[in-house]
Amino acid sequence: MPELPRRAVIAITSYNEPIYADGKRTGLFYTEALHPYEALVKAGFEVDLASETGTYGMDEHSTDDAYLTKEDKKTLNNPNHPFNVELNKKLHKASDLDPSKYGLFFASAGHATLWDYPKAKGLISLAEDIYKRGGVVSAVCHGPAILPFIRDLNSPTHDCIIRGKTVTGFTDLGEQILKLDEFIKKAGVQTIEEGAAKVGARYVAPAQPFDDFSLTDGKVVTGANPASAHSTADKAIKAFDS
């Protein structure tokens, strides 16, 4: 098998609609893309960002002080930071990318991914090609919403890549704590736990919904919440290097 390119694509959600009680919009949860980007660059990866449509909007709560360290806030407020340049000036449309150039797929999140990732054919195709060639597919928080729709093209029956695997992601309990469980149910989208169960994956929750918690099962790496973005990326890098 040819050597995998040390290049990663971070998936970004395109969905950007109000879901919160205060009327604020969901969208990209900022640090769930920033922290993986930083970890991957530090590990010597070239990194591109891509969404299904080539556009994105920010989750308006993700830039609250409660979710940002001083360094995160400094980065957020610096339009010339390499991550912000990639996000705001170089964001790719997934279907425009050549999947053979990548060896690692990382699905960042925000509640928005529950709406668009299951139908994001361009992002799904990228992940399937990377996985087929022995690359790593990783996702954090609500990012695992994409996993039930990614097929193992090396399997004769093209099973889902997480069938029979152990994964994590944002908990149903977390949705209840955030008072979004009923909204999600009425919207007809599935939670991370529901999606995993439907395709025969074993879902494991962190001890507490917002604990740093990530898992590796073969070439699939998952994390539970915003606090897990960095550790998920670190484990994805380790899986790639192994």
N, C-alpha and C positions, 0 to 999 in steps of 0.2 A: 504493500500500500504506500503511495507517495506520501512524503512528509507533509503534515498539515501546515498551512500558513499561520504564522504567529500574528494573526489579525482577527479582531473581534468585531462583531456588530451588536450594538445595544439597541433593542427594540423599544420604541417610544409609542405610547398610545396617542391616537388621533382624536379620541372622543373628548368633548369639552362642554358638558352640559350641567346645569344646576341639579344637584341631588341632595344637598345639605339643607337642614331645617332653616338655616339663616339665609338661604338663597344662593350661597356660593357654589361655584362650579367644581366638578371633579376634572381630572386631567392628569398630566404627568406629576407624580410625587417626586419633587426635585431631587432629594438626596438619594432616592432609589435608582437614579441614573448617574448622579454625580459620584457617589462613593464607588460603585463598580468601575466607572471610568477611571477614577484616580488609581484604584488597585491594579487595573489592567495596564495602564500606562507605566506605572511603577515596575510592573513585571515584564516590560519590554514589548508589549503588544501595540500594534497600530490599531486604532479604534475609530469606527464610524458609527454614526447614529442614524437610525432609519425608522420611519413610521409607515403605516399602510398607505397614507395619502401624501406623504411628504410635508404634512403640516402637523402642528400640535398646539395644545393649550395647557396652561399650568393648572394644577390643582391649587385652588386659592388658599387652602389651609396648609399646604405643604411648605409654604414659606413663612409660616408663623414662627415666632421666636422659640416656641416649645419644641420645634422639630429641627432647629438649626443650632450647631455649635458656633462659636465665634468665627472659626475658620470657614464654615459653610456660609455664614452670612457675608463674610468678606468676599468669598467667591461669587455669591449671588449678585452682589452689588458691583462686580467688576465685569463690564461687558466684554473686555479684552481677554478674560481668562479663556484658555483653550477650550474648556468644556462648553462655555457659553457661546463661543464662536461656532463650535460644531453644532450646537443645538439651534441657535438662532440664525445662522448664516449658511450652514452646510448640511442641514438635515436632508437625508435622502428619502426618496420614495422607494419602498422595499423592492418593488418589481423592477426598478432600474439597476439594481445591484447584481453583480456576477457572484453567485454563491460560492464558486470555486476559489474565490480569493480569501475565504474566511475559514477559520478552524474552531471558532467559539461563538456561540449565540447566547446572548443574555437578555432576558425579557424583564425590563424595568416595569414599574407599576404605577399605582394610583387606582382608586376604585373604578376609574374609567375603563380599565382593561376588561372588566367583566362584560362590557357592552361591545367593544370592537375586536378584541383579540380572537374570539371564537370564529369570526368571519373574515379575519385578516389573511387572505389567501397569499399575498406577497410575503408577509412575515413567516407564515407557516411553511411556505415553499423553501425559503432560505434555511429555516431550521431543519427541515427534512433532508436537504442536500448536505448540510454540515454534518448531521448525525449519520447519514449514510456513509460518509467518508471517514467515519471514526472520530469526528469532532464532538465537542461538548455542547450540550444544550442545558442552559441554566435559567432560573427565574426566581424572583423574590416577591413576597407579599401577595399581591393580586396578579402578579405576572404569570403564575402557574395556570391562570385561566386559559392560556394558549396550549398548554401541554396535552389535554385530551384530544386535540385536533391535529397533532403532529404524528404522522405515521412513520413506522420503521420500514423504510423501503427495502431493507435487506431481508426482511421477514417475508416468507412466501405468501402469508395472508395479510401483509401490510398492517399488522396490529399497531395500536397506539404505542408510542415509545415508553409510556409509563405503566402499561399493563403489567401487573405482577411486581412492580417496583415500589419502593418506599419513598414517599414524598411528604413535603410539608408546604405550608402557604398560610395565608391569613385565615384565622379561625372563625368558625360560626359564632363562637362566644364573643370574639372581638367585634363582629358586626352588631351583636346585641348591645354591647357596651357603648358603641358609637351610635346606637339607636338608628341603624340603617337596615336592620334585618327585614323589617316589614316593607320598606321601600324596594329593596332588592327583590323580595318575593313578588310584590305587585308588578314590578317591571318585567318579570318573567326571565330574568337572567339567573344563572346558577352560581352559587358560592364555590370557593375553591374546594371545600370538603365535598360538596355534591358532585363536582366535576370529576374529582379523583375516584370517587366511589363508582360512578357510572362506567368508567373504563377499566375497572378492576385493579386500581392502584391501592396501596395501603397508605392511608393518610395518618401522619403522626403530628400531634400538636405540641407546641412548647409547653413547659410547666405553667407559665402564665402567658396570656395572649401577646404581650409586648416584650417578652424576653428575647434576647439575641439567640437565635436557633436556626441552624442550617444542617442540611443532610446531603450526603453523596451516595448515589446508588449507580455504580458503573459510570456511564458518561452523562448521567442526569444529576444535576445539582439544584437543590431548592432551598429557599429561605422563607421565614415566617412573617416578616414585618419590616418596617423601616429600619429598626435597630439591627437587622440581620443583613443589610445590603452589602456591607464590607466583608463580613465573614463568608457570605455566599459567593462573592467574587473570588475571595482567596481560595475557597475550596474548588471552584470552577477552574482556576489557574492550576491548582495541584492536580486535578483530574486530567487536564490537558497535558501537563508535563509528565504524567505517568504513562 
